[in-house]
Amino acid sequence: MSRQLLLIDTDPECTRILEQTLIPSGFTVVHARGERDAVRLLTSMHLSAAIVGHTGDRTVTLGLLRHLAEEQPGCLRLLLLGRPDARLLQEAINSAGVHRVLRRPLEPDSLRHAVTGALRTNQRTARATLAASAAWQQRTRTALHDCLRMELLYLVLQPIVRLTPHGPDVMGHEVLLRSRHPELATPQAVLEAATRSGGLTSLNRFIFEQAAILASRIPSEHKIFVNLLPQQLGMPSALARDAADLLALGERVVFELTERQPLDHVDGWEDGVRLLTSRGCGLAVDDLGAGYSSLGMLAGLQPTHLKLDQSLVRDVDTDPRKRRIARMLCRFADSTQAQLIAEGVQTMEEAMTLWGAGVQLMQGFWFARPSVRPVRHVDAPRFSGGRESP
């Protein structure tokens, strides 16, 4: 089977030598006629190798090499230089992953050995990387299986409070994942392992089932907030099956959709939203202000709650810009009939500042740390100061 090599260079002698040298070795040499033609070819062909000739413009040369690395990471990338250029060489290796450097003028035997030798090395590296990836996937799959089988995963609850002049009232709890596994010790590590090893369905089912059990242990007037991955909205049938017990609780349940992952890459997410709303469940946009959500996306989701990211809550009492953002998002939430929740509140000063800016719902260590038992009452000072109108 012929291997395709893309040549990006303006020297006709270079093309002639490459064709005479590499075609007998089983290569098909494709010559790009300029930068635009090169971009078109490298995005439309499956390449075994590409040679990028440097004609004097570092920006163009590095741009093509980086584009190659992004579009075809398995392609062998060779840089063809005339005069030595240490700065270009360093950037090409560090930022574009160039595998080998060729020198002008090209000598046929050296060229043949350089290209075929580099290809063999690249293929060995790819096989080793693939083997290491398969071994890692097997280890993480085993670790995740151990987590579920040996009951090393569990859920905790953190209260969400409504501030009033009479003190804070608990209005709901967010369900948070915790792990006792020595390798998958954090929620993010567990989630990453499940995503990469194909165990996301089992993990989601566990979280939904345990969340439904916890919901039975908290007062019926308290809502329960459960995290939901964007891709789960694109699989409404699986969501309806795995979260059946939670969906049966209707308006008591609010599914939190993280803003740190793009929703517009998920096909059919609108069907998932319709499923949740048809059961009476709420929808919260988590990490608001730290991710991908656009106004159009928020309009499509029609969330019942917006959660102000903790990066905007931290030091809000000393940062006028963050206070202005909090006031603006309060007005936005009111105009869309959503409730704004400030998460990650750690000090009384932050809580008082947010209260003054119009935020009524809050969550954070200052009120209560996550616990396996639901919190029924939070001890905190009364907020009797004036509040700005939204």
RODO-2510 file (C-alpha; in nm, 4 decimals, decimal comma):
residues 390
     n   res          X          Y          Z
     1     m     0,0000     0,0000     0,0000
     2     s     0,1412     0,3381    -0,1036
     3     r     0,2319     0,5812     0,1721
     4     q     0,1509     0,9464     0,1073
     5     l     0,4115     1,2145     0,1690
     6     l     0,3223     1,5818     0,1467
     7     l     0,5959     1,8192     0,0320
     8     i     0,5507     2,1859     0,1179
     9     d     0,8347     2,3609    -0,0625
    10     t     0,8948     2,5916    -0,3590
    11     d     1,2178     2,4357    -0,4880
    12     p     1,1501     2,2230    -0,8027
    13     e     1,4849     2,0451    -0,7619
    14     c     1,3739     1,9302    -0,4173
    15     t     1,0540     1,7887    -0,5672
    16     r     1,2489     1,6037    -0,8360
    17     i     1,4900     1,4461    -0,5863
    18     l     1,2101     1,3441    -0,3526
    19     e     1,0086     1,1802    -0,6284
    20     q     1,3100     0,9965    -0,7728
    21     t     1,4219     0,8802    -0,4294
    22     l     1,0990     0,7992    -0,2459
    23     i     0,8571     0,6747    -0,5132
    24     p     1,0613     0,3541    -0,5632
    25     s     1,0449     0,3066    -0,1848
    26     g     0,6645     0,2967    -0,1925
    27     f     0,5763     0,6642    -0,1373
    28     t     0,3321     0,8823    -0,3266
    29     v     0,4721     1,2366    -0,3224
    30     v     0,2129     1,5156    -0,3261
    31     h     0,3434     1,8680    -0,3844
    32     a     0,1607     2,1610    -0,2225
    33     r     0,1541     2,4771    -0,4299
    34     g     0,1704     2,7395    -0,1577
    35     e     0,0488     2,7759     0,1993
    36     r    -0,3249     2,7666     0,1244
    37     d    -0,2872     2,4535    -0,0883
    38     a    -0,0829     2,2928     0,1897
    39     v    -0,3554     2,3558     0,4494
    40     r    -0,6171     2,2097     0,2146
    41     l    -0,4133     1,8966     0,1510
    42     l    -0,3084     1,8284     0,5093
    43     t    -0,6709     1,8461     0,6232
    44     s    -0,8075     1,6255     0,3431
    45     m    -0,5428     1,3517     0,3045
    46     h    -0,4199     1,0734     0,5285
    47     l    -0,0459     1,1368     0,5449
    48     s     0,2353     0,9087     0,6474
    49     a     0,4866     1,1936     0,6373
    50     a     0,5189     1,5601     0,5515
    51     i     0,8258     1,7672     0,4676
    52     v     0,7949     2,1399     0,5323
    53     g     1,0575     2,3504     0,3624
    54     h     1,1568     2,6728     0,5363
    55     t     1,1659     2,9638     0,2938
    56     g     1,2501     3,2410     0,5386
    57     d     0,9229     3,3194     0,7179
    58     r     0,9308     3,1541     1,0627
    59     t     0,5644     3,2321     1,1290
    60     v     0,4458     3,0503     0,8159
    61     t     0,6760     2,7513     0,8701
    62     l     0,5802     2,7060     1,2358
    63     g     0,2128     2,7592     1,1556
    64     l     0,2165     2,4778     0,9007
    65     l     0,4040     2,2442     1,1349
    66     r     0,1622     2,3127     1,4214
    67     h    -0,1340     2,2652     1,1912
    68     l     0,0100     1,9294     1,0896
    69     a     0,0549     1,8286     1,4520
    70     e    -0,3070     1,9179     1,5333
    71     e    -0,4711     1,7692     1,2247
    72     q    -0,2550     1,4585     1,1842
    73     p    -0,0721     1,3808     1,5100
    74     g     0,0460     1,0426     1,3770
    75     c     0,2086     1,1948     1,0682
    76     l     0,5897     1,2047     1,0549
    77     r     0,6909     1,5729     1,0456
    78     l     1,0228     1,6733     0,8877
    79     l     1,1650     2,0225     0,8619
    80     l     1,3784     2,1084     0,5594
    81     l     1,6362     2,3798     0,6270
    82     g     1,8947     2,5580     0,4198
    83     r     2,0943     2,7750     0,6554
    84     p     2,0989     2,6786     1,0250
    85     d     1,8293     2,8518     1,2316
    86     a     1,8587     2,7575     1,5989
    87     r     1,5549     2,9594     1,7080
    88     l     1,3272     2,8046     1,4444
    89     l     1,4605     2,4585     1,5211
    90     q     1,3931     2,4939     1,8941
    91     e     1,0370     2,6185     1,8418
    92     a     0,9660     2,3536     1,5769
    93     i     1,0675     2,0751     1,8143
    94     n     0,9045     2,2184     2,1277
    95     s     0,5741     2,3455     1,9894
    96     a     0,5196     2,1413     1,6721
    97     g     0,6828     1,8084     1,7568
    98     v     0,9152     1,7915     1,4554
    99     h     1,0657     1,4427     1,4340
   100     r     1,3692     1,5098     1,2151
   101     v     1,5506     1,7910     1,0333
   102     l     1,6744     1,7624     0,6739
   103     r     1,9436     1,9836     0,5221
   104     r     1,9709     2,1361     0,1788
   105     p     2,0974     2,0339    -0,0686
   106     l     1,9251     1,6963    -0,0518
   107     e     2,1358     1,3880    -0,1227
   108     p     1,9249     1,0890    -0,2401
   109     d     2,0733     0,8122    -0,0256
   110     s     2,0773     1,0257     0,2884
   111     l     1,7209     1,1382     0,2177
   112     r     1,5953     0,7805     0,1755
   113     h     1,7607     0,6644     0,4967
   114     a     1,6430     0,9711     0,6900
   115     v     1,2777     0,9376     0,5893
   116     t     1,2461     0,5580     0,6177
   117     g     1,4463     0,5518     0,9420
   118     a     1,2357     0,8274     1,0959
   119     l     0,9175     0,6464     0,9894
   120     r     1,0304     0,3244     1,1556
   121     t     1,1153     0,5126     1,4752
   122     n     0,7814     0,6925     1,4650
   123     q     0,5943     0,3647     1,4156
   124     r     0,7774     0,1986     1,7068
   125     t     0,6964     0,4975     1,9252
   126     a     0,3322     0,4853     1,8185
   127     r     0,3096     0,1133     1,8985
   128     a     0,4727     0,1673     2,2378
   129     t     0,2364     0,4567     2,3115
   130     l    -0,0629     0,2469     2,2081
   131     a     0,0506    -0,0407     2,4295
   132     a     0,1061     0,1938     2,7241
   133     s    -0,2372     0,3500     2,6675
   134     a    -0,4020     0,0066     2,6569
   135     a    -0,2251    -0,0938     2,9790
   136     w    -0,3325     0,2317     3,1462
   137     q    -0,6904     0,1798     3,0346
   138     q    -0,6884    -0,1706     3,1768
   139     r    -0,5495    -0,0464     3,5101
   140     t    -0,8060     0,2326     3,5352
   141     r    -1,0860    -0,0044     3,4312
   142     t    -0,9794    -0,2421     3,7083
   143     a    -0,9487     0,0426     3,9599
   144     l    -1,2948     0,1739     3,8710
   145     h    -1,4395    -0,1777     3,8964
   146     d    -1,2794    -0,2116     4,2412
   147     c    -1,4276     0,1238     4,3429
   148     l    -1,7789     0,0092     4,2559
   149     r    -1,7455    -0,3524     4,3697
   150     m    -1,5704    -0,2807     4,7008
   151     e    -1,7866     0,0202     4,7861
   152     l    -1,4940     0,2611     4,7757
   153     l    -1,7116     0,5334     4,6244
   154     y    -1,9675     0,7228     4,8271
   155     l    -2,1685     1,0441     4,8135
   156     v    -2,1725     1,3382     5,0512
   157     l    -2,4116     1,6290     5,0840
   158     q    -2,3349     1,9995     5,1045
   159     p    -2,6214     2,2306     5,1986
   160     i    -2,7372     2,5226     4,9874
   161     v    -2,8819     2,7946     5,2071
   162     r    -3,1227     3,0812     5,1556
   163     l    -3,0176     3,3934     5,3441
   164     t    -3,2877     3,5904     5,5202
   165     p    -3,2856     3,8706     5,7804
   166     h    -3,3676     3,5982     6,0343
   167     g    -3,0684     3,3824     5,9407
   168     p    -2,9858     3,1169     5,6810
   169     d    -3,2372     2,8459     5,5968
   170     v    -3,1344     2,5224     5,4272
   171     m    -3,3214     2,4933     5,0953
   172     g    -3,1383     2,1986     4,9414
   173     h    -2,8243     1,9856     4,9182
   174     e    -2,5762     1,9197     4,6413
   175     v    -2,4627     1,5602     4,5985
   176     l    -2,0827     1,5290     4,5701
   177     l    -1,8767     1,2211     4,4819
   178     r    -1,5992     1,0977     4,7110
   179     s    -1,3514     0,8093     4,6794
   180     r    -1,1468     0,5951     4,9179
   181     h    -0,9445     0,4367     4,6370
   182     p    -0,5675     0,5012     4,6744
   183     e    -0,5174     0,5728     4,3016
   184     l    -0,8524     0,7263     4,2097
   185     a    -0,8581     0,9469     4,5155
   186     t    -1,0413     1,2515     4,3758
   187     p    -1,3772     1,2902     4,1981
   188     q    -1,1970     1,4188     3,8899
   189     a    -0,9696     1,1127     3,8813
   190     v    -1,2700     0,8811     3,9066
   191     l    -1,4558     1,0675     3,6317
   192     e    -1,1536     1,0685     3,4019
   193     a    -1,0981     0,6969     3,4582
   194     a    -1,4629     0,6232     3,3825
   195     t    -1,4564     0,8351     3,0665
   196     r    -1,1382     0,6813     2,9270
   197     s    -1,2115     0,3216     3,0209
   198     g    -1,5714     0,3081     2,9050
   199     g    -1,7129     0,2892     3,2564
   200     l    -1,9122     0,6116     3,2535
   201     t    -2,2499     0,4359     3,2338
   202     s    -2,1796     0,2264     3,5437
   203     l    -2,0519     0,5293     3,7358
   204     n    -2,3526     0,7409     3,6399
   205     r    -2,5946     0,4672     3,7401
   206     f    -2,4224     0,4352     4,0790
   207     i    -2,4385     0,8110     4,1423
   208     f    -2,8041     0,8381     4,0404
   209     e    -2,9080     0,5377     4,2513
   210     q    -2,7204     0,6595     4,5593
   211     a    -2,8517     1,0141     4,5140
   212     a    -3,2081     0,8826     4,5117
   213     i    -3,1375     0,6980     4,8385
   214     l    -2,9958     1,0146     4,9956
   215     a    -3,2991     1,2117     4,8787
   216     s    -3,5171     0,9884     5,0938
   217     r    -3,3163     1,0916     5,4000
   218     i    -3,3486     1,4678     5,3684
   219     p    -3,6604     1,6737     5,4418
   220     s    -3,9105     1,6578     5,1578
   221     e    -3,9088     2,0366     5,1218
   222     h    -3,5346     2,0345     5,0447
   223     k    -3,4179     2,0061     4,6848
   224     i    -3,1362     1,7737     4,5850
   225     f    -2,8818     1,8909     4,3266
   226     v    -2,7144     1,6183     4,1178
   227     n    -2,4326     1,6745     3,8672
   228     l    -2,4926     1,5818     3,5048
   229     l    -2,2409     1,5620     3,2201
   230     p    -2,3318     1,7424     2,8954
   231     q    -2,3047     1,4209     2,6917
   232     q    -2,5699     1,2597     2,9108
   233     l    -2,8265     1,5039     2,7739
   234     g    -2,7536     1,3611     2,4295
   235     m    -2,8589     1,0128     2,5463
   236     p    -3,2112     1,0679     2,6833
   237     s    -3,3085     0,6987     2,6734
   238     a    -3,0083     0,5991     2,8864
   239     l    -3,0706     0,8951     3,1162
   240     a    -3,4358     0,7966     3,1617
   241     r    -3,3290     0,4398     3,2477
   242     d    -3,0343     0,5133     3,4777
   243     a    -3,1938     0,8075     3,6618
   244     a    -3,5462     0,6642     3,6844
   245     d    -3,5647     0,6880     4,0654
   246     l    -3,4439     1,0469     4,0633
   247     l    -3,6745     1,1514     3,7803
   248     a    -3,9651     1,0104     3,9789
   249     l    -3,8961     1,2754     4,2465
   250     g    -3,9865     1,5491     3,9994
   251     e    -3,9407     1,9073     4,1170
   252     r    -3,7346     1,8011     4,4194
   253     v    -3,4432     1,7234     4,1855
   254     v    -3,2214     1,9779     4,0120
   255     f    -2,9671     1,8443     3,7630
   256     e    -2,6479     2,0517     3,7520
   257     l    -2,4875     2,0857     3,4112
   258     t    -2,1256     2,1964     3,4233
   259     e    -2,0365     2,4952     3,2063
   260     r    -1,6737     2,3789     3,1806
   261     q    -1,7581     2,1376     2,8973
   262     p    -1,9068     2,2594     2,5677
   263     l    -2,2711     2,1656     2,5196
   264     d    -2,2816     2,2608     2,1510
   265     h    -2,0660     1,9545     2,0725
   266     v    -2,3429     1,7243     2,1997
   267     d    -2,5961     1,6151     1,9385
   268     g    -2,9556     1,6052     2,0545
   269     w    -2,9009     1,7719     2,3924
   270     e    -3,2396     1,9398     2,3532
   271     d    -3,4074     1,5967     2,3847
   272     g    -3,2393     1,5480     2,7216
   273     v    -3,3604     1,8869     2,8399
   274     r    -3,7159     1,8027     2,7326
   275     l    -3,6955     1,4764     2,9277
   276     l    -3,5942     1,6542     3,2496
   277     t    -3,8504     1,9323     3,2200
   278     s    -4,1283     1,6870     3,1317
   279     r    -4,0656     1,5143     3,4660
   280     g    -4,0749     1,8460     3,6505
   281     c    -3,7041     1,8460     3,7359
   282     g    -3,5014     2,1646     3,7546
   283     l    -3,1855     2,2382     3,5588
   284     a    -2,8901     2,4353     3,6933
   285     v    -2,5937     2,5707     3,4987
   286     d    -2,2866     2,5091     3,7156
   287     d    -1,9607     2,7102     3,7087
   288     l    -2,1317     3,0118     3,5486
   289     g    -1,8652     3,2563     3,4355
   290     a    -1,5893     2,9957     3,3963
   291     g    -1,6846     2,7990     3,0871
   292     y    -1,8514     2,7709     2,7497
   293     s    -2,2123     2,8806     2,7934
   294     s    -2,3390     3,1453     2,5562
   295     l    -2,6579     3,3468     2,5953
   296     g    -2,8110     3,1421     2,3139
   297     m    -2,7261     2,8181     2,4927
   298     l    -2,8716     2,9479     2,8194
   299     a    -3,1884     3,0461     2,6352
   300     g    -3,2177     2,6919     2,4999
   301     l    -3,1574     2,5328     2,8398
   302     q    -3,3931     2,7656     3,0285
   303     p    -3,2264     2,6788     3,3616
   304     t    -3,4105     2,7134     3,6886
   305     h    -3,0846     2,7877     3,8721
   306     l    -2,7540     2,9535     3,7847
   307     k    -2,4486     2,8785     3,9992
   308     l    -2,1957     3,1587     4,0190
   309     d    -1,8493     3,0057     3,9859
   310     q    -1,6319     3,0222     4,2964
   311     s    -1,3611     3,2087     4,1012
   312     l    -1,6039     3,5041     4,0933
   313     v    -1,6976     3,4556     4,4598
   314     r    -1,3416     3,4453     4,5931
   315     d    -1,2499     3,7876     4,7414
   316     v    -1,5699     3,9449     4,6088
   317     d    -1,5668     4,1621     4,9212
   318     t    -1,2417     4,3300     4,8109
   319     d    -1,2786     4,3219     4,4319
   320     p    -1,5216     4,5841     4,2896
   321     r    -1,5269     4,4137     3,9487
   322     k    -1,6508     4,0866     4,0971
   323     r    -1,9208     4,2720     4,2910
   324     r    -2,0403     4,4340     3,9687
   325     i    -2,0491     4,0927     3,7974
   326     a    -2,2496     3,9478     4,0875
   327     r    -2,5028     4,2328     4,0641
   328     m    -2,5272     4,1922     3,6865
   329     l    -2,5848     3,8169     3,7112
   330     c    -2,8500     3,8731     3,9768
   331     r    -3,0360     4,0950     3,7329
   332     f    -2,9862     3,8389     3,4550
   333     a    -3,1197     3,5571     3,6744
   334     d    -3,4246     3,7613     3,7714
   335     s    -3,4971     3,8488     3,4090
   336     t    -3,4855     3,4791     3,3090
   337     q    -3,6856     3,3619     3,6131
   338     a    -3,3868     3,1662     3,7438
   339     q    -3,2339     3,1654     4,0910
   340     l    -2,8674     3,2573     4,1355
   341     i    -2,6561     3,0482     4,3752
   342     a    -2,3090     3,1639     4,4813
   343     e    -2,0906     2,8572     4,5408
   344     g    -1,7603     2,8353     4,7241
   345     v    -1,8387     3,0994     4,9884
   346     q    -1,5644     3,0719     5,2501
   347     t    -1,5855     3,3865     5,4633
   348     m    -1,8505     3,5957     5,6332
   349     e    -1,7257     3,8978     5,4360
   350     e    -1,7910     3,7226     5,1059
   351     a    -2,1370     3,6164     5,2204
   352     m    -2,2301     3,9660     5,3398
   353     t    -2,1034     4,1260     5,0191
   354     l    -2,2990     3,8829     4,8017
   355     w    -2,6098     3,9358     5,0147
   356     g    -2,5712     4,3086     4,9666
   357     a    -2,5381     4,2585     4,5911
   358     g    -2,8690     4,0720     4,5770
   359     v    -2,7628     3,7064     4,6041
   360     q    -2,9954     3,5087     4,8325
   361     l    -2,8795     3,1498     4,7762
   362     m    -2,5270     3,0439     4,8769
   363     q    -2,3141     2,7348     4,9278
   364     g    -1,9675     2,6924     5,0735
   365     f    -1,7441     2,5952     5,3631
   366     w    -1,8433     2,9008     5,5655
   367     f    -2,1922     2,7559     5,6026
   368     a    -2,1086     2,3836     5,6169
   369     r    -1,8624     2,1331     5,4795
   370     p    -1,9816     1,8304     5,2806
   371     s    -2,1047     1,5513     5,5063
   372     v    -2,2549     1,2050     5,4743
   373     r    -2,5476     1,3283     5,6831
   374     p    -2,7895     1,5968     5,5642
   375     v    -2,7653     1,9329     5,7374
   376     r    -3,0962     2,0559     5,8763
   377     h    -2,9795     2,3805     6,0324
   378     v    -2,6869     2,6170     5,9694
   379     d    -2,5488     2,8402     6,2428
   380     a    -2,4543     3,1753     6,0888
   381     p    -2,5092     3,5424     6,1754
   382     r    -2,8245     3,7176     6,0675
   383     f    -2,7984     3,9395     5,7616
   384     s    -2,9795     4,2503     5,8624
   385     g    -2,7960     4,4978     5,6376
   386     g    -2,9534     4,6614     5,3353
   387     r    -2,9575     4,4855     5,0006
   388     e    -2,9257     4,6429     4,6604
   389     s    -3,2281     4,6066     4,4373
   390     p    -3,1624     4,3651     4,1526
***
